Amino acid sequence: MKALRIIFIILFNRYVIAIIAFAVWMIFFDGNSLIRQRILNERIGNITRMSSYYRTEIAKNEKAIQELKTNQETLEKYAREKYLMKRDNEDIYIIVRD
């Protein structure tokens, strides 16, 4: 019975109640709550991954552009594939598959 009375006194102490109320407020209701911080950290991780992906894609595209500027055969191959260009003595057949 004495232990129950001690627990009752501790739980209903005004400082304990204030600390518990503050903790609940900071975890759930505040503008910078822990839940919101977790969501924002996930977004930062996603944006960081996207940034590294786009940096590698930019590097690959810059390499391809440099190759097109310097190598005439690559430029001709790209023009033939992308824009369906042909030489004078060639015929092009386009096969469309459903």
Order of alpha helices (4+ residues) and beta strands (2+ residues): alpha-alpha-alpha-alpha
